[in-house]
Amino acid sequence: MILQDILYKVAISSVKGSTAIEVHNLQIDSRKISKGDCFIAVQGTAADGHLFIDKAIDNGAAIVVCEVLPATLKDTITYIQVDNSAAASGLMSHNFYGEPSAKIKLVGVTGTNGKTTIATLLFKLFSALDYKCGLISTVQNQIAATVIPATHTTPDVISLNALLKQMADEGCDYVFMEVSSHAIHQHRIAGLQFAGALFSNITHDHLDYHKTFDEYIRVKKSWFDNLSATAFAISNADDKRGAVMLQNTVAKKYFYSLKTMPDFKGKILDNSLTGLHLTVNDVEVHFRLIGEFNAYNLLAVYGAAICLGEEKNEVLQILSSLDGAEGRFDYVISNQERLIGIVDYAHTPDALLNVLATIKKLRQGNEQVITVVGCGGDRDKTKRPVMAEVACEYSDKVILTSDNPRSEDPMEILKDMEAGVNVAARKKVISIADRREAIKTAVSLAQKEDIVLIAGKGHEKYQDIKGVKYDFDDKKVLNEMFELLEK
């Protein structure tokens, strides 16, 4: 593809060299450069791409896109100076791959909690409605029945557009995509054309990256601000920032709620381990999913389906038969002792509170709730004591343990969490750094019909320790401990 066509809509400061040259590929990683490629020097969170311009040229780059031109320019290289390299990388990637989001109906989901469940339910629903669909989520990326492992909530900008092109080329009608705050801030979705956007909720998370809660909100809101007038935007009216998210969008606005009278209204009639019994816009339906938070997720999915022109009764019939995403209130029951084990991705204070509040409502009598929870390393430290505080408030016993410690010492993370344990709660808290031992201990402490919650990792099949990903699956370990208990 010719460079000048790839630069469509990019804010350019200056050009040194010819733009009428062929571009073999786009790269933001100098190590991946091949002869004739275009290197985009993006200032990332870990490294500044401008430091690797010479390396990219040595590897064969013919074009360099950057915010600051190198002190010495090479006559054989075309240099494109731009206002914002990250924004340019988004627009250029979308152009390079033939504007794939214009060839499908792309629906995005953002919010602190619920993104994966909403995107996954939409994918399952529209697949059941006989559409060919794509899914881009934390758990996995998928084209119809073909699964593509996911490494980030939203892929890097070049990989994302390449994936969208693959989905368009393979005939997908719809693509349902999680849109993280990092992806919005880093312009990974720049240039994409969204048919619809959904907001679930916003709570304390990612302050290691965004620094302030106001900035976190602003970033989320900016995505809705930039939607087109042909798109729809759906927000949670019961979240105190739900209306704020849509206040400046030109997209068609819709709201869902359990408490007010919105466009998509739900009411919980019953909430138990057998599922949710709801009215959805005055139609009574029983769903397999459990918990108030899933009632909100179901309303968001229902609203999106109606906005996309589907018939409400057919939508509700299919939704009533669907399971949620892996590792989201994923429960198993031991055979003999009838222990209930729940695995959930809850890794924020609000998500943990939602899960524990749901468990509290499901309790039939004097069952104990034993919670195993950790916090990730190299992430927002301010939520660590809050996570422990929430776990203690809603649990009979708490085991603090490792999550993905990454480069940090697990014991130091546990100390941060222990700061949230008040004097009265200390007797019911144990700290065990080894996650397998923590789960084993929780199961051994449980008595007949008690509830064991394993929180924080959900669908993940690994533990990230000192740069190495070790095999670890909470649900698999939980099942192993149930089997040992019954031998």
Helices and strands as residue ranges (DSSP letters): H 3-6, E 12-16, E 26-27, G 30-32, E 38-40, G 49-52, H 53-58, E 63-66, E 78-82, H 85-96, G 100-102, E 105-110, H 115-128, E 133-136, E 140-143, E 146-149, H 157-169, E 174-178, H 181-185, E 196-199, H 207-210, H 213-225, E 232-236, H 242-246, E 252-257, E 264-272, E 275-280, E 283-287, H 292-307, H 312-319, E 330-333, E 340-344, H 349-362, E 369-375, G 381-383, H 384-394, E 397-402, H 410-418, G 423-428, E 429-431, H 435-445, E 451-455, E 462-465, E 468-471, H 474-485
